[in-house]
């Protein structure tokens, strides 16, 4: 985790997508037949989804 508290949705997504090095596959294991980790597919939040939580602070 690189951002203690994300200020934007983009920062939050980037922080969540950053895998710790301990979770990456060792090259020796790949040569033993274990597939290498793939890059995560890009994802986004639609305006409709974001609109559902815009006023969340008012309810909390």
Backbone torsions as a table, in degrees:
resi	resn	phi	psi	omega
1	UNK	NA	121.1	-176.7
2	UNK	-102.5	-22.7	-178.8
3	UNK	-112.4	112.5	-178.3
4	UNK	-56.0	-42.4	177.1
5	UNK	-144.5	113.4	-177.1
6	UNK	-68.7	138.0	177.8
7	UNK	-94.3	-21.3	-179.2
8	UNK	-131.9	162.5	177.3
9	UNK	-63.5	-37.3	180.0
10	UNK	-62.4	-41.2	177.7
11	UNK	-64.1	-41.3	179.9
12	UNK	-63.8	-44.6	179.0
13	UNK	-63.5	-45.7	-179.6
14	UNK	-62.1	-40.5	-179.0
15	UNK	-67.8	-40.2	179.8
16	UNK	-71.3	-28.2	-178.2
17	UNK	-82.3	-12.8	-179.0
18	UNK	-79.4	107.8	-178.0
19	UNK	-82.5	135.1	175.5
20	UNK	-62.5	149.9	-177.9
21	UNK	-62.0	-26.7	178.7
22	UNK	-66.6	-16.2	-179.8
23	UNK	-98.8	0.1	178.9
24	UNK	-84.2	158.6	-175.5
25	UNK	-86.8	135.0	176.8
26	UNK	-68.3	132.8	179.6
27	UNK	-55.6	-30.7	178.7
28	UNK	-66.5	-34.9	178.5
29	UNK	-69.7	-34.2	178.6
30	UNK	-62.4	-42.4	-179.9
31	UNK	-68.4	-18.7	178.4
32	UNK	-86.4	2.9	176.3
33	UNK	108.1	-2.0	177.0
34	UNK	-85.9	125.8	-176.7
35	UNK	-65.7	147.6	177.4
36	UNK	-71.6	154.5	177.6
37	UNK	-65.2	141.8	178.6
38	UNK	-97.1	155.5	175.3
39	UNK	-68.0	140.8	179.3
40	UNK	-68.1	140.0	176.6
41	UNK	-69.0	141.3	178.5
42	UNK	-66.5	143.7	176.6
43	UNK	-139.6	164.4	-176.4
44	UNK	-146.6	164.7	178.3
45	UNK	-109.5	126.3	-178.4
46	UNK	-73.4	160.6	177.9
47	UNK	-60.9	-35.4	179.8
48	UNK	-64.4	-42.0	178.5
49	UNK	-67.5	-42.9	179.6
50	UNK	-63.4	-35.9	-179.4
51	UNK	-65.2	-25.8	-179.9
52	UNK	-67.3	-24.9	-176.5
53	UNK	-115.8	8.1	-178.3
54	UNK	-57.7	-43.3	-176.8
55	UNK	-99.4	24.3	-177.4
56	UNK	-60.4	-37.8	-179.6
57	UNK	-59.1	-29.2	179.2
58	UNK	-68.6	-27.2	-177.4
59	UNK	-93.1	-16.9	-175.6
60	UNK	-88.9	NA	NA
